[in-house]
Amino acid sequence: MAYTVPKLKDFSPAALDKAAERLLAALKKESADIKTESDWKLFRDRWMARKNGVLTLVNDFWLKVTPKENKREIGQRVNQIKQQVVQTVDRTLSRIQSAASASRLATESIDITLPGNRRPLGAEHPVIKTMNEIVSVFRNLGYSLEEGPIIETDYYNFEALNFPPNHPARDTQDTLFVANQESKPLRDRLLLRTHTSPVQIRTMEKIKPPLRIVIPGKVHRNDPPDASHSPMFHQIEGLAVDTNITLGDLKGTLDHAMKALFGSSVKTSFRPSFFPFTEPSAEMLISCFICGGSGKRGSEPCRSCKQTGWIEILGCGMVDPNVFEFVKDNGYDPRKVSGFAFGMGADRIAILKYGVDDIQLFFQGDVRFLEQFG
Ligand SMILES: [Zn+2]
């Protein structure tokens, strides 16, 4: 039976005590039965609603009808009852809320003996990895790292590197030019840099000699993609400028670098070549690190060196004095300083190192291929 508020007839303290006792016992019992928040709302309203709530009825049936001489005493008791009701209603809510969160915690609890969710680990891209290795070889020799913009002007990409105006590299056959540049003077026209060499000029404009820098970066050529060509690829080049740099320094430095990269048994060889920005210029070859220079792998011909025992690995040369003329104002007087430069294709070296047979694999983003290099 739900508790109902009796109409009080006896206003003695003893009678009130009894009535209060019954009321509080009912309150306690009802509170104990509350399990959910919606139960609690009904409970709260039953006891505290302004209209027909138990407290309102207590006020109407007990206090209002009390004779004057008992009013003070009864008033105090009714206030106590109110406080207890309010307190009990509040505590009931706290109790069911903490019970709910405890049961939520119990269902959400973590079994620390279960294996975790494994996040797939990325691997360093083989080309980036190769570039980092080459850069670190030169950093160990005291070279500092420089970078520059991929969208360049004709001036930095060609003119200041001693490319004559009609050099075939300036032709759209080889170079990707930015569209709608015709209204600008030739030297200001934008293009995608075809080599990392513009950074040589940019750095010499910025830093006075002596200078030793290594420059990794992305370059573009107008080459249709195939197994050994990509319109985007990576170069690393280096530049050393000082007062007395000779071809012997060039050979010694690169010989050391190749041994550091490919193993101490690797031999180097130089063959004359031509680049507009170096004079003299050379191609450097290294003995094939796949077949040890024999041209054969067992009884099979070595594909890496096409059976020659040698692999062309980079271009190099002594900086052409004409190049220094462009940065003469920053201390690069060609009568006082000399230097060497070299450049290599990072993708090609990665292909050789990892035995990959198609440069396109590097740029297709296929995780099954890339994760082999982790
Ligand atoms: Zn070989």
Residues whose N, C-alpha, C, O or C-beta is under 5 A from the ligand:
A	BS01	ZN	C288 I290 C291 G295 C302 S304 C305 G309
